[in-house]
Amino acid sequence: MALRSGYYSFVLSEALEHNLATSNTIEVITPVMLPFLLAEHNLVDIYQQNHTKAVLELAKRVNAQGVIPSTAEGIEPTRRELQASVQLSAQLIDVESKAIVMSSKIADSSMFSNVRDLIAFNATKLMSDLDKAFIKLNAIQ
């Protein structure tokens, strides 16, 4: 299951969803499906009070092995800030133990790119870290 937060999270989410959906190592439930699944499993009220608790409970109910929360924040160039900058993060959390299995953080800036392009470019780095974690986990199982 993939979750997102941050002002620019939709850009990161698009990139990660594409990469996760085309991966042959996992199956993913995207944030787009989250409202439907929360309603189907009567978790909407819990989600409104505590996102993490509701998503972890949903993950258990649908037999998901992990949850991938991600964040994306960015600053567009201005007269004060001459370059675009972004901060991205993603974690892989084991549903059963609630342990962080993998964590990746990326900060980048550019005078020649906007925030959207920087996020899309750096999403591939986050995906690379996730792929490495999936490969290690599949080798263990």
C-alpha positions in Angstrom: 0.0 0.0 0.0 1.3 3.4 -0.9 0.5 6.6 1.1 1.5 10.2 0.4 1.8 13.5 2.1 3.2 16.9 1.4 2.2 19.7 -0.9 3.8 18.2 -4.0 3.0 14.6 -3.1 0.8 14.1 -6.1 3.8 14.5 -8.4 5.9 12.0 -6.4 2.9 9.7 -6.1 2.4 9.6 -9.9 6.0 8.6 -10.5 6.1 6.0 -7.7 2.7 4.6 -8.7 3.9 4.1 -12.3 7.1 2.4 -11.2 5.4 0.3 -8.5 2.6 -0.8 -10.9 5.1 -1.8 -13.6 7.3 -3.7 -11.1 7.3 -7.5 -11.4 8.3 -8.0 -7.8 5.3 -6.6 -6.0 1.6 -5.8 -6.2 0.6 -2.4 -5.0 -2.6 -0.7 -3.8 -2.3 3.0 -4.7 -3.6 6.1 -2.8 -6.3 6.4 -5.5 -7.9 3.2 -4.2 -7.5 4.1 -0.6 -10.9 5.9 -0.1 -12.8 3.0 -1.7 -11.0 0.4 0.4 -11.4 2.4 3.6 -15.2 2.6 2.9 -15.4 -1.1 2.0 -13.7 -2.1 5.3 -15.6 0.5 7.5 -12.4 2.4 8.4 -13.4 5.9 7.2 -14.1 7.3 10.7 -10.8 5.9 12.1 -8.9 7.3 9.1 -10.3 10.8 9.8 -9.0 10.6 13.4 -5.7 8.7 12.7 -4.5 8.1 9.2 -1.7 5.7 10.2 -3.8 3.5 12.4 -6.5 3.2 9.7 -4.1 2.4 6.9 -2.2 -0.2 9.0 -5.5 -1.9 9.9 -6.6 -1.8 6.3 -3.2 -3.3 5.3 -3.8 -6.2 7.7 -7.3 -6.8 6.4 -6.2 -7.0 2.7 -3.2 -9.1 3.6 -0.7 -6.4 2.5 2.9 -7.1 3.7 4.0 -3.5 3.7 3.0 0.2 3.6 5.0 2.8 1.7 4.5 6.3 3.1 6.1 9.0 1.0 6.5 12.8 1.3 7.4 15.5 -1.2 8.0 19.1 -0.5 9.4 21.7 -2.8 10.3 25.4 -3.2 9.9 27.0 -6.6 12.5 29.6 -7.7 11.7 33.2 -6.7 13.7 36.4 -6.6 14.8 35.4 -3.2 15.3 31.7 -3.9 17.2 31.4 -7.2 16.8 27.7 -7.6 14.1 25.1 -7.3 14.6 22.7 -4.4 12.9 19.5 -3.3 13.0 17.1 -0.4 11.6 13.6 -0.9 11.3 10.6 1.4 9.9 7.1 1.3 9.8 4.3 3.8 8.8 0.7 3.6 7.0 -0.4 6.8 6.3 -4.0 7.6 2.6 -4.3 8.4 3.0 -7.1 11.0 5.9 -5.7 13.1 5.5 -2.0 12.2 9.2 -1.9 11.7 10.8 0.4 9.1 12.4 -2.0 6.6 13.8 0.7 4.3 14.1 4.4 4.4 15.2 6.8 1.7 15.6 10.6 1.8 16.6 12.8 -1.1 17.3 16.5 -1.3 18.1 18.2 -4.6 18.1 21.6 -6.2 18.5 23.1 -9.6 18.6 26.5 -11.3 17.4 24.9 -14.5 14.4 22.7 -13.4 11.1 23.4 -11.7 9.9 21.5 -8.6 7.7 19.1 -10.6 10.6 18.0 -12.9 13.0 17.7 -9.9 10.6 15.4 -8.1 9.9 13.3 -11.2 13.7 12.9 -11.7 14.5 12.1 -8.1 11.6 9.7 -7.8 13.7 7.2 -9.8 16.3 7.3 -7.0 13.6 6.5 -4.4 12.3 3.7 -6.6 15.8 2.3 -6.9 16.1 2.2 -3.1 12.7 0.5 -2.9 13.6 -2.0 -5.6 16.8 -3.0 -3.7 14.7 -3.5 -0.5 12.1 -5.7 -2.5 14.9 -7.8 -3.9 16.4 -8.3 -0.4 13.1 -9.2 1.1 12.2 -11.7 -1.7 15.6 -13.3 -1.2 14.9 -13.7 2.6 11.4 -15.3 2.0 
